[in-house]
Amino acid sequence: MSKPAAIRTITPVLARRLAITRQRLAGPRPAPGPQGLLEVARDLGCVQLDPISAVDRSHRLVWRSRLGNYETAHLDQVVWQERRLFEYWAHCASLVLTEDYPLHHLMMRRYPGDSDWGQHTRAWMRQNDKLRRYLLAEIRRHGPVPSRQLEEDGLDPAQWVSTGWTSGRNVSRMLDFLQMQGKIMVAGRAGGQKLWDLSERVLPAWTPRERLPEREVVRRAAERALRALGVATPQHISRHFLRGRYTDLPRRLAELEKQGRLARVQIRDGAGAPWRGEWYVHSADLPLLDELAGGGWQPRTTLLSPFDNLICDRPRTEQLFDFKFTIEIYVPQSQRKYGYYVLPILHGDRLIGRIDPQMDRARRRLRINAVFAEPGPAAQADGLAVRAAIEELAAFLGATAIDYNARCLPAGWKKALLA
């Protein structure tokens, strides 16, 4: 058992570059095929799902930012044909790796837990056991089946009560809870609708089934999270991958550090002041850290989904990039500062701005409602890189033209964008 190494000091720039490279947003791009899709999924651990498609579905944009323009049919192949990924709850509703099934199975067998909400949910499920058994029987008989074909008529269920949109939606709530328990899974989609089937018929035969103890789940998940983040504090790790499931994380990190699996680093700004908190790098990434410090940085310019893994932890994004990002989808239009579905612009190791796009699929035109540059000089060279990134996105979406709102472009980029 090795002793912890001396704490290494790195700059914020190097910390950002490590995080971006581990997110596969710098360096050589994986091949844009099924294996490249899986390679990215393994590095990220999970890819968030979101139904809004003002530009495209978020998970497709996350892979596009890393692979470039790939065939979406290959993603369908990996998810629905090969079953290498399945839909479950990671740090949110996500696509997760089937090979990571043991890490998620702990939550499945314990859900809904012992919190006040969990006890309420458990009691509601007991009250509605007839509905639960009916849904499982119908799915067994007819699956894969959309939820709209599953009715509760004649069952007289106890109503699910909440202050949100789920109130009274008994069938969909029971389906969600059965999914969280691992009883059923999304077996496909038809017109955006989930098709439900029994998990035993969705998961491939090669799915690992070992029942890991909680301690081992936390250890493995913490390592996966740290590798995906590049450099992180315990708080960052706890919010990533298996959010809310890191029991006794400080002790598990201490064990991993003692075993030489993790290494501490200290981040100091240009004035030499250390950043607060305990910062870790995975030992497997120390050679990469050395490579980046030695000039091996290979930057790219790309557009990020608003739900991208790099920026989904808002406090971390602000600390690492000095970039405040808020999703304004649910903000009234008159109160939005930037737009409905805004994509941040990653340029090298900086987030230099954001765009407000909308895809007109009927006319095959990508409309750029506005482009915003972060404070500071907006260099013409940066504008050219942003234009190339927008053109790459348009090609991926199948747009035959890009329409810019010339009144809402940064002065320093306007000439480059409209050229």
Secondary structure, DSSP 4 states (H G I P E B T S, - for coil): -PPPPPPEEE-HHHHHHHHHHHTTSSSSPPPSSHHHHHHHHHHHSEEE-----SSS-HHHHHHHHHH-S--HHHHHIIIIIS--EEEEESSSEEEEEGGGHHHHHHHHHHTT-SSHHHHHHHHHHHHTHHHHHHHHHHHHHH-SEEGGG---TTT-PPPP--SSTTTT-HHHHHHHHHHHTTSEEEEEEETTEEEEEEHHHHS-TT-------HHHHHHHHHHHHHHHHSEE-HHHHHTSSSTT--TTHHHHHHHHHHTTSEEEEEEB-TTSPBPSS-EEEEGGGHHHHHHHHTT-----EEE--TT-TTTSSHHHHHHHH-------TTS-GGG-SS-SS-EEEEETTEEEEEEEEEEETTTTEEEEEEEEEPSS---HHHHHHHHHHHHHHHHHHT-SEEEE-GGGS-HHHHHHHH-
